[in-house]
Amino acid sequence: MKQIKQITLTLAALLLCALQANAQTARVADRELIGAWTLEWMQYDGEKKIMGGKTTGYTQFKYYGPDGEYACAEIVLTRKGTVVVMPHEYGTYTFKNGVYSEMGRPASTLTLTDKTHVRGRWKNRSDSWVKQPNMPEKVVRYIVDYCKLKKTPADIQQSIKQNIFK
């Protein structure tokens, strides 16, 4: 009886070690978020329709820099075959141990399923993103710079508030 108990404890310890080693190899490092990502799909709660992705002619682009730089744009492929880039925002992001926040908004959880796919949830929407490691740096910098340039300067914002939203 004593030998069975000892063998059972040894097997349990080995199983725990194996599970721990597997969990460590499955974890994707926070730095893996750095780079360019495009929307694979998004779905709002209660809706059957899945939106976004290459086949729909609509996607979103997000860039995460190593220093916390963040840029987001919508990208549309028109019926005429031209691409329209619509800057959404430029600012900062944080990502640590799966907890993600952009532009200082309330944090949400991101799950990196592997080094090129991430899933997340924001308010009433679930989405999936795919990393674009082969996207030319020229394209990435153009979109990031375009988002950066579209940020309205503080003095212009103040003037708009005073003259339009009195």
N, C-alpha and C positions, 0 to 999 in steps of 0.2 A: 504494500500500500504506500509506503514511504517513497519507493522508487517511482511509482506512477505519479505521485504528487510532484516529485522533483522533475520528472520528464515533462509533465504538463507545464510547470512554471518555466522551464527552459524553452519549450516550444512557444509559450506566450511571449517571452522576452525576445526571442528571435523574430516572431511575427511583428511585434512592436518596432523593432529595429528596421525591419524591411519596410514597414509602412512609413516610418519616419524618413528613411532614405528616399522612398518614392515621392513623398510630399515635398522634399527639398528639391528634387530634380524637376518636379512639375511646376514649381513656382517660377514665374517670369519676373525678372528684376524690374524695378521702377524705371530704370534708365531705358528699358526697351520701349517705352512710350515715345521717346524722342524720335522725331522725324515727321514725315508727311503721311496723312491718313485720308481715306475717302470713305464716304458713307456706303455701306453695303446694302443696308435696308433699315427702315424704321416703321414702327407700327404703334398707333395710338390705342390706348385701352378701349375695349368695346367695339373696335372696328376690325373688319376682316381684311381690309385693303392694306397691303404692304407697299410702302413707297420707297423710292430712291433706288440707286444702283445703276449700273452701266446700261441695262436694257431699257430703262425708262426715259433716258435723256435728261435726268436730273440727278445730281449728287451734291454732297457737301464736301468741303475740303477743310481739314484742320491740320495745323502745324504746331508741333511742340518742340521748342528749342531747349538745349541743355541748361540754359540760364533762366528758365521759366517763361520765355517768350511764347506767346500764343497768338495765332491768327486763325480766323474762320471765314469762309466764303461759300456762297452757293454757286454752283456751276450748272449751266443749262446748255444743252445741245439743241439749237433751234431746228425747225423743220427745213430750213434752208441749208443746214449743215454747218452753221457758224457756232462758235462757242461764246457764251456770255458769262463773264465772271462778275458776280455781285458781292462785293465785300460786305461781310456781316459785322465783324468786330476784330479789334486788335488790342492786346493787353497781356495779361499774365495768367498762368495756371499753376496749380500745385498738384502733385501726385505722390502719395506716400502710402505704402502698404495697401494699395487698392482703393484708398480714399482720394477722390478727385474733386477739384474745384477749379472753375475758370472764372476769371473776372471778379473774384471775391464773392461769388454767389454761394448759397448753401451747398455743402459737400454732398456728393453722391458716391456710390460704389461702382468701380469699373472692374470687370473681370477679364484678365488677359487669358484667353483660352490657349493661346500659343504665342509665338513671337510675332505673328502677323495678324492676329485677330483679337479684337476686344469687344466686349458687350457691356452695355450700360443701361441705365434707366434714369430719366429725368422727368420729374413730375408724373405725367400720365402717358409717357412715351418710352418704349423700349427700342434700342437701336443696336446695330452691329457695324463695326468699322473694320476696314482692312488697311494694313500698312502698305505704303507704296515705296519700297526701298530702291526701286529702279527709276523713279521719277527723276528726270533731269533737274539738276540743281538750278538751272536757269528758269525752269517753270516754277519750282518751289519759291525761289526768291521773288519772281514776278508777282505771284499771288500774295505772298507775305507783304511785300512792299506796297502793293496796291491796297491791301487792307490797312496798312499803316498810314498811307497817304490820305485815305478816306476818313480818317479820324478828324472830326471837326475841332479846330483850335478853340481853346477856352474863351478867348475874347470874342470870337464869332458866335459861339454858343450863347454867351451873355447878351450880345447884341440881338440875336434872334429872340431870346426870352423877353428882352425889353421892348422890342418892336412888334413882335407877332403875338406873344402870349402875355400881354399886359395884364 
